[in-house]
Amino acid sequence: MRCNELHIIPPLIKTHVDNGWQQDFWVKKSTMGQRKQQQGVHSRRAKARAYRVYLIQVVLVGLISVVLWLFSGQTAALSSLAAAAIYLIPNVYFASRALKHRNGDSARHVLAQMYVSEIWKMGMTALLFAAVFMLVRPLSPFSLFGTYILLHLTGWVAQVMLNNRFQKL
């Protein structure tokens, strides 16, 4: 049996340096990446959790719209549905784009994708608010902004409730 097979002597790895000559380094073998875990498991779990939160919010908006339709009329209910569209369309876009896993992505690329997705989400939200204010007549601002703020709050609460780590505190 050779010493190298027992991992007593680390393997010699040749690397290229910027100025063109090679330098020898003694590098210990790494165990990173040798686990048989499939890549992208965390992003798939995060995406599933985000979609569960969106499903909870859709059900909540349905209930709010029905209650507003019964007690405040059609304008308040439609304004509430417009707020749901303003909130959910950009957020679902963000979750689908930012949490998409591609094999071999570097951390820098994933972070850049998150920033780009967030910028698109903010732009879509601003454009949807502008479109609703210009195109929807009559509009109930109280039900529009109230539902929008309520969806933000339920998103935060639902994420905390679905994450078991926070429940242990």
Secondary structure, DSSP 8 states (H G I E B T S, - for coil): --TGGGTSS--EEEEE-TTS-EEEEE-----TT-S---TTHHHHHHHHHHHHHHHHHHHHHHHHHHHHHHHT-HHHHHHHHHHHHHHHHHHHHHHHHHT---TT--HHHHHHHHHHHHHHHHHHHHHHHHHHHHH-SS--HHHHHHHHHHHHHHHHHHHHHH-HHHHT-
